[in-house]
Amino acid sequence: MTASPAPRARKPASEPTRSDLDERDRYAALTATAAATVRGSAQAWRNGLTAFITLVTTAVIFQGRDTTTGLAAGWRMAITVLIGGGLLLAALGLWQALAAEAGTSPELQTLPEIRAAHGTLDAYEVHLAVAAARRLQWGRRAVAAAITTLLTGIALTWWAPPTQAPPPAYVTITHDHTATCGNLQPSSTGSLRLTAPGTPEPVTIPLSHITGITPATSCP
């Protein structure tokens, strides 16, 4: 079986118009600057993301523990996941911006390889610009998700309810036809000592004078 002959080139029906030539020149100029434009934008994003990550990381390191100390374990876990996830997303966006700024393909090193894969150098430049733009777009999406996640975590630190401190252990002791309320204190054998709210000196009550002991959540 013989191979079919290659198709012969055909002469265009008419020569290109002035508009066609202008469009070709504009496309060539656009192709020549597309990759540089995308890389410049990626560099600006990279600089901004680096400052953003540094600022957020510093704030988390110096204030994160103090901010969440008084919160319940479940709220601390949620805030940790949100802020940690936000930092990871920001780092991913920074990595994508760096990749877009680099904008080169290490797999294609020689001119014959570039022509074999893309046909012309112009097509290769377009390929690099599109790949860099795609990476930069993913980086922007990661940054948007990072900001949303971080703001949610910060909002939780503002609105999460603090852990409730256990109520003080008060007791009301009835003795000598009166009642004394306060916190129990260490005492010697044969008596009880109470510290009443607002009274600096403890009250010592002999056990023989006590007629009743009642737990209380507060003192009058």
Residue frames as qw, qx, qy, qz and C-alpha x, y, z in Angstrom:
[[0.000, 0.889, 0.458, 0.000, 0.00, 0.00, 0.00],
 [0.444, 0.309, 0.002, 0.841, 1.47, 3.32, -1.13],
 [0.161, -0.535, -0.426, 0.711, 1.21, 6.46, 0.96],
 [0.281, 0.853, 0.427, 0.104, -1.06, 9.20, -0.34],
 [0.479, 0.370, -0.004, 0.796, 0.82, 12.18, -1.73],
 [0.216, -0.451, -0.397, 0.770, 1.12, 15.25, 0.46],
 [0.259, 0.854, 0.451, -0.036, -1.36, 18.01, -0.39],
 [0.492, 0.305, 0.141, 0.803, 0.08, 20.75, -2.56],
 [0.117, -0.489, -0.294, 0.813, 0.15, 24.31, -1.37],
 [0.275, 0.710, 0.572, 0.303, -2.41, 26.55, -2.98],
 [0.222, 0.169, 0.014, 0.960, -2.00, 30.15, -3.89],
 [0.110, 0.490, 0.567, -0.653, -4.40, 32.47, -2.03],
 [0.350, 0.697, 0.596, 0.191, -7.30, 33.76, -4.05],
 [0.153, 0.913, 0.058, 0.374, -6.22, 37.35, -3.36],
 [0.466, 0.289, -0.454, 0.703, -3.38, 39.14, -1.69],
 [0.347, -0.542, -0.612, 0.460, -3.82, 40.24, 1.97],
 [0.025, 0.877, 0.274, 0.395, -5.51, 43.56, 2.49],
 [0.149, 0.566, -0.366, 0.724, -4.13, 46.48, 4.43],
 [0.660, -0.507, 0.152, -0.533, -6.43, 45.56, 7.32],
 [0.982, -0.088, -0.161, 0.053, -5.08, 42.01, 7.35],
 [0.625, 0.372, -0.341, 0.596, -1.52, 43.27, 7.48],
 [0.183, -0.597, 0.290, -0.725, -2.33, 45.73, 10.28],
 [0.851, -0.389, 0.044, -0.349, -4.00, 42.96, 12.28],
 [0.916, 0.108, -0.263, 0.283, -0.97, 40.72, 11.75],
 [0.354, 0.483, -0.363, 0.714, 1.38, 43.45, 12.99],
 [0.469, -0.554, 0.212, -0.654, -0.82, 44.20, 16.01],
 [0.960, -0.230, -0.090, -0.131, -0.94, 40.50, 16.87],
 [0.763, 0.271, -0.334, 0.482, 2.85, 40.27, 16.59],
 [0.038, 0.547, -0.347, 0.761, 3.25, 43.26, 18.94],
 [0.723, -0.452, 0.098, -0.513, 0.74, 41.80, 21.36],
 [0.970, -0.035, -0.223, 0.091, 2.50, 38.46, 21.31],
 [0.556, 0.421, -0.385, 0.604, 5.87, 40.06, 21.96],
 [0.090, -0.435, 0.401, -0.801, 4.65, 41.83, 25.12],
 [0.754, -0.383, -0.297, -0.442, 2.02, 39.40, 26.44],
 [0.816, -0.165, -0.468, 0.298, 4.40, 37.25, 28.48],
 [0.338, 0.184, -0.339, 0.859, 6.21, 40.28, 29.92],
 [0.385, -0.428, -0.045, -0.817, 2.88, 41.89, 30.88],
 [0.839, -0.365, -0.343, -0.214, 1.68, 38.78, 32.69],
 [0.731, -0.045, -0.430, 0.527, 5.01, 38.38, 34.48],
 [0.087, 0.338, -0.219, 0.911, 4.94, 42.01, 35.60],
 [0.624, -0.439, -0.121, -0.635, 1.48, 41.51, 37.05],
 [0.885, -0.220, -0.402, 0.085, 2.63, 38.29, 38.72],
 [0.500, 0.177, -0.409, 0.743, 5.59, 40.14, 40.26],
 [0.247, -0.417, 0.129, -0.865, 3.27, 42.75, 41.75],
 [0.825, -0.358, -0.223, -0.377, 1.06, 40.02, 43.19],
 [0.810, -0.011, -0.460, 0.364, 4.10, 38.21, 44.55],
 [0.230, 0.300, -0.370, 0.849, 5.33, 41.31, 46.36],
 [0.496, -0.399, 0.033, -0.771, 1.91, 42.02, 47.84],
 [0.895, -0.235, -0.335, -0.178, 1.39, 38.40, 48.92],
 [0.647, 0.124, -0.511, 0.552, 4.80, 38.25, 50.58],
 [0.044, -0.308, 0.329, -0.891, 4.00, 41.32, 52.68],
 [0.696, -0.314, -0.139, -0.631, 0.51, 40.00, 53.44],
 [0.878, -0.131, -0.456, 0.058, 1.74, 36.59, 54.61],
 [0.448, 0.195, -0.491, 0.722, 4.47, 38.21, 56.72],
 [0.273, -0.347, 0.187, -0.878, 1.99, 40.54, 58.40],
 [0.813, -0.278, -0.201, -0.470, -0.61, 37.85, 59.12],
 [0.821, -0.003, -0.513, 0.251, 1.95, 35.33, 60.34],
 [0.248, 0.262, -0.464, 0.809, 3.49, 37.88, 62.71],
 [0.488, -0.334, 0.100, -0.800, 0.07, 38.78, 64.11],
 [0.889, -0.181, -0.341, -0.246, -0.84, 35.12, 64.61],
 [0.685, 0.109, -0.554, 0.461, 2.44, 34.32, 66.34],
 [0.163, 0.190, -0.439, 0.863, 2.33, 37.24, 68.79],
 [0.424, -0.100, 0.226, -0.871, -1.42, 37.52, 69.43],
 [0.627, -0.055, -0.645, -0.433, -2.98, 34.21, 68.45],
 [0.472, -0.159, -0.813, 0.302, -2.50, 32.40, 71.76],
 [0.006, 0.147, 0.461, -0.875, -3.61, 35.35, 73.88],
 [0.450, 0.016, -0.234, -0.862, -6.69, 35.82, 71.71],
 [0.731, -0.091, -0.558, -0.382, -7.90, 32.22, 72.04],
 [0.181, 0.194, -0.831, 0.489, -6.80, 31.42, 75.59],
 [0.339, 0.059, 0.567, -0.748, -10.21, 32.08, 77.11],
 [0.668, 0.174, -0.305, -0.656, -12.19, 30.18, 74.45],
 [0.873, -0.095, 0.418, -0.232, -13.61, 26.69, 74.61],
 [0.485, -0.285, 0.736, 0.377, -11.66, 23.87, 72.94],
 [0.543, 0.519, 0.641, 0.159, -14.12, 23.55, 70.04],
 [0.229, 0.964, 0.090, -0.096, -13.91, 27.24, 69.19],
 [0.285, -0.737, 0.516, 0.331, -10.10, 27.19, 69.44],
 [0.582, 0.019, 0.749, 0.317, -9.99, 24.24, 67.05],
 [0.461, 0.750, 0.465, 0.092, -12.25, 25.99, 64.53],
 [0.036, 0.973, -0.136, -0.181, -10.20, 29.20, 64.68],
 [0.453, -0.518, 0.638, 0.346, -6.95, 27.24, 64.31],
 [0.595, 0.286, 0.697, 0.279, -8.25, 25.39, 61.24],
 [0.348, 0.887, 0.304, 0.025, -9.55, 28.57, 59.60],
 [0.072, -0.933, 0.293, 0.197, -6.46, 30.70, 60.21],
 [0.516, -0.367, 0.706, 0.317, -4.07, 27.84, 59.42],
 [0.591, 0.452, 0.632, 0.217, -6.01, 27.03, 56.25],
 [0.245, 0.959, 0.113, -0.084, -5.99, 30.69, 55.27],
 [0.243, -0.776, 0.501, 0.296, -2.21, 30.85, 55.62],
 [0.585, -0.039, 0.752, 0.301, -1.83, 27.69, 53.54],
 [0.495, 0.718, 0.476, 0.109, -4.05, 29.14, 50.81],
 [0.053, 0.972, -0.142, -0.180, -2.06, 32.38, 50.87],
 [0.419, -0.525, 0.662, 0.334, 1.17, 30.39, 50.53],
 [0.601, 0.312, 0.697, 0.235, -0.36, 28.49, 47.59],
 [0.342, 0.911, 0.231, -0.021, -1.30, 31.79, 45.94],
 [0.171, -0.858, 0.402, 0.270, 2.26, 33.03, 46.46],
 [0.557, -0.193, 0.740, 0.324, 3.67, 29.88, 44.88],
 [0.543, 0.604, 0.560, 0.164, 1.39, 30.29, 41.85],
 [0.148, 0.981, -0.017, -0.125, 2.44, 33.93, 41.50],
 [0.359, -0.652, 0.585, 0.322, 6.10, 32.93, 41.64],
 [0.596, 0.130, 0.737, 0.291, 5.52, 30.25, 38.99],
 [0.423, 0.823, 0.376, 0.058, 3.71, 32.78, 36.79],
 [0.059, -0.940, 0.243, 0.232, 6.54, 35.27, 37.24],
 [0.499, -0.369, 0.692, 0.368, 9.13, 32.67, 36.21],
 [0.621, 0.610, 0.078, -0.487, 7.04, 31.80, 33.16],
 [0.282, 0.556, -0.722, -0.299, 9.48, 29.39, 31.51],
 [0.970, 0.005, 0.035, -0.241, 9.17, 25.75, 30.51],
 [0.326, -0.643, 0.679, 0.139, 12.29, 23.75, 31.43],
 [0.787, 0.142, 0.600, 0.032, 11.20, 20.91, 29.13],
 [0.638, 0.705, 0.216, 0.222, 11.82, 22.89, 25.93],
 [0.507, -0.654, 0.188, 0.530, 15.43, 23.99, 25.58],
 [0.355, -0.155, 0.569, 0.725, 16.27, 24.04, 21.89],
 [0.352, 0.367, -0.165, -0.845, 14.77, 25.83, 18.93],
 [0.365, 0.044, -0.822, -0.434, 13.94, 22.58, 17.04],
 [0.141, -0.309, -0.894, 0.293, 12.04, 21.29, 20.06],
 [0.182, 0.449, 0.322, -0.813, 10.10, 24.55, 20.33],
 [0.384, 0.299, -0.435, -0.757, 9.24, 24.46, 16.62],
 [0.284, -0.055, -0.940, -0.182, 8.25, 20.81, 16.82],
 [0.085, -0.409, -0.805, 0.421, 5.85, 21.46, 19.69],
 [0.113, 0.700, 0.378, -0.595, 4.48, 24.91, 18.78],
 [0.577, 0.681, 0.381, 0.242, 5.39, 25.61, 15.18],
 [0.336, 0.704, -0.050, 0.624, 6.79, 29.12, 15.66],
 [0.354, -0.009, -0.501, 0.790, 8.43, 31.22, 18.34],
 [0.318, -0.254, -0.015, -0.913, 5.38, 33.49, 18.36],
 [0.765, -0.300, -0.437, -0.366, 3.15, 30.52, 19.19],
 [0.660, -0.111, -0.586, 0.456, 5.59, 29.51, 21.92],
 [0.073, 0.142, -0.302, 0.940, 5.45, 33.01, 23.43],
 [0.573, -0.291, -0.201, -0.740, 1.66, 32.83, 23.38],
 [0.788, -0.209, -0.579, -0.004, 1.83, 29.44, 25.07],
 [0.459, -0.028, -0.531, 0.711, 4.04, 30.81, 27.85],
 [0.182, -0.204, 0.111, -0.956, 1.81, 33.85, 28.33],
 [0.702, -0.288, -0.367, -0.538, -1.33, 31.69, 28.55],
 [0.740, -0.174, -0.601, 0.249, 0.30, 29.30, 31.02],
 [0.272, 0.040, -0.421, 0.864, 1.52, 32.19, 33.19],
 [0.378, -0.249, -0.063, -0.889, -1.89, 33.88, 33.06],
 [0.761, -0.283, -0.514, -0.277, -3.56, 30.63, 34.08],
 [0.608, -0.135, -0.578, 0.528, -1.22, 30.24, 37.05],
 [0.042, 0.122, -0.238, 0.963, -1.78, 33.85, 38.07],
 [0.561, -0.313, -0.295, -0.707, -5.54, 33.34, 37.88],
 [0.774, -0.292, -0.559, 0.050, -5.31, 30.33, 40.19],
 [0.423, -0.005, -0.452, 0.785, -3.10, 32.38, 42.51],
 [0.233, -0.246, 0.028, -0.941, -5.75, 35.12, 42.68],
 [0.725, -0.337, -0.425, -0.425, -8.42, 32.58, 43.48],
 [0.701, -0.184, -0.567, 0.392, -6.27, 31.13, 46.25],
 [0.175, 0.104, -0.309, 0.929, -5.73, 34.62, 47.67],
 [0.473, -0.325, -0.179, -0.799, -9.47, 35.34, 47.61],
 [0.804, -0.315, -0.491, -0.117, -10.14, 32.08, 49.45],
 [0.567, -0.029, -0.499, 0.654, -7.31, 32.84, 51.91],
 [0.069, -0.235, 0.169, -0.955, -8.70, 36.28, 52.75],
 [0.662, -0.345, -0.296, -0.597, -12.20, 34.87, 53.23],
 [0.806, -0.219, -0.530, 0.146, -10.92, 32.08, 55.47],
 [0.420, 0.055, -0.425, 0.800, -8.70, 34.38, 57.53],
 [0.259, -0.303, 0.039, -0.916, -11.45, 36.94, 58.02],
 [0.763, -0.347, -0.404, -0.365, -13.81, 34.19, 59.13],
 [0.724, -0.146, -0.523, 0.425, -11.26, 32.96, 61.66],
 [0.180, 0.153, -0.288, 0.928, -10.68, 36.50, 62.95],
 [0.483, -0.368, -0.176, -0.775, -14.42, 37.09, 63.23],
 [0.792, -0.319, -0.517, -0.050, -14.74, 33.94, 65.34],
 [0.506, -0.038, -0.486, 0.712, -12.14, 35.29, 67.78],
 [0.133, -0.230, 0.104, -0.958, -14.39, 38.33, 68.23],
 [0.646, -0.215, -0.144, -0.718, -17.71, 36.55, 68.61],
 [0.656, -0.063, -0.750, 0.059, -16.85, 33.16, 70.14],
 [0.592, -0.729, -0.041, -0.342, -18.22, 32.95, 73.69],
 [0.108, 0.575, -0.724, 0.367, -15.58, 32.66, 76.40],
 [0.551, -0.163, -0.811, 0.111, -15.48, 29.66, 78.68],
 [0.510, -0.715, -0.115, -0.464, -17.63, 30.09, 81.74],
 [0.145, 0.417, -0.726, 0.527, -15.67, 30.22, 84.95],
 [0.487, -0.363, -0.793, 0.052, -16.98, 27.84, 87.60],
 [0.355, -0.792, -0.104, -0.485, -19.05, 29.61, 90.24],
 [0.068, 0.489, -0.676, 0.548, -17.32, 30.16, 93.57],
 [0.569, -0.281, -0.772, 0.039, -18.00, 27.55, 96.21],
 [0.237, -0.437, 0.292, -0.817, -19.93, 29.46, 98.84],
 [0.427, -0.344, -0.828, 0.112, -21.52, 28.01, 101.97],
 [0.347, -0.603, 0.027, -0.718, -23.99, 29.52, 104.40],
 [0.445, -0.071, -0.794, 0.409, -23.35, 28.55, 108.03],
 [0.474, -0.686, -0.222, -0.505, -26.06, 29.04, 110.58],
 [0.593, -0.111, -0.577, 0.550, -24.74, 29.71, 114.07],
 [0.204, -0.284, -0.431, 0.832, -25.57, 31.71, 117.18],
 [0.253, 0.726, 0.555, -0.318, -29.01, 32.68, 115.77],
 [0.229, 0.790, -0.221, -0.525, -27.38, 34.22, 112.68],
 [0.879, 0.330, 0.293, 0.179, -26.06, 33.12, 109.25],
 [0.168, -0.748, 0.427, 0.480, -22.63, 33.75, 107.73],
 [0.841, 0.500, 0.204, 0.033, -21.96, 33.23, 104.01],
 [0.026, 0.855, -0.472, -0.215, -18.55, 32.97, 102.38],
 [0.737, 0.421, -0.528, -0.002, -15.73, 30.77, 101.07],
 [0.891, -0.447, 0.011, 0.072, -14.38, 28.03, 103.27],
 [0.242, 0.796, -0.511, 0.218, -10.76, 28.52, 104.32],
 [0.668, 0.059, -0.679, 0.298, -8.28, 26.17, 106.00],
 [0.463, -0.680, 0.152, -0.548, -8.97, 26.09, 109.72],
 [0.002, 0.360, -0.857, 0.369, -7.84, 24.38, 112.90],
 [0.348, -0.259, -0.900, -0.046, -9.61, 21.45, 114.46],
 [0.148, -0.514, -0.687, 0.492, -12.85, 22.35, 116.16],
 [0.159, 0.695, 0.170, -0.681, -13.78, 25.36, 114.00],
 [0.566, 0.526, 0.499, 0.392, -14.55, 26.55, 110.50],
 [0.177, -0.513, 0.075, 0.837, -13.22, 29.68, 108.83],
 [0.445, 0.693, 0.537, 0.182, -15.08, 31.67, 106.20],
 [0.223, -0.215, 0.160, 0.937, -14.07, 34.61, 104.05],
 [0.310, 0.724, 0.562, -0.250, -17.18, 36.65, 103.38],
 [0.460, 0.548, 0.333, 0.614, -17.32, 38.73, 100.14],
 [0.009, 0.834, 0.048, 0.550, -16.10, 42.25, 100.80],
 [0.631, -0.752, 0.160, -0.105, -14.59, 41.31, 104.18],
 [0.423, 0.659, -0.606, 0.139, -10.78, 41.01, 104.28],
 [0.186, -0.389, 0.810, -0.398, -10.63, 39.19, 107.62],
 [0.492, -0.128, -0.823, -0.253, -11.96, 35.62, 107.83],
 [0.623, -0.423, 0.175, -0.634, -14.65, 34.66, 110.30],
 [0.260, 0.178, -0.932, 0.179, -13.90, 31.74, 112.65],
 [0.715, -0.287, -0.049, -0.635, -16.90, 29.75, 113.87],
 [0.265, -0.298, 0.882, -0.251, -16.57, 27.01, 116.52],
 [0.331, -0.076, -0.864, -0.372, -18.13, 23.74, 115.43],
 [0.112, -0.356, -0.834, 0.407, -20.17, 23.61, 118.63],
 [0.190, 0.461, 0.237, -0.834, -21.98, 26.81, 117.60],
 [0.252, 0.159, -0.620, -0.726, -22.92, 25.62, 114.11],
 [0.563, 0.213, 0.635, -0.485, -26.51, 24.53, 113.64],
 [0.745, 0.529, 0.402, -0.060, -26.57, 24.20, 109.83],
 [0.240, -0.447, 0.534, 0.676, -24.41, 24.29, 106.70],
 [0.639, 0.616, 0.434, -0.157, -25.96, 25.01, 103.30],
 [0.499, 0.005, 0.449, 0.741, -24.09, 25.22, 99.94],
 [0.242, 0.847, 0.260, -0.396, -24.76, 28.48, 98.06],
 [0.655, 0.459, 0.306, 0.517, -23.90, 29.86, 94.61],
 [0.187, 0.595, -0.035, 0.781, -23.71, 33.44, 95.88],
 [0.341, -0.377, -0.592, 0.625, -23.73, 35.42, 99.08],
 [0.004, 0.893, 0.430, 0.132, -26.13, 38.28, 99.82]]
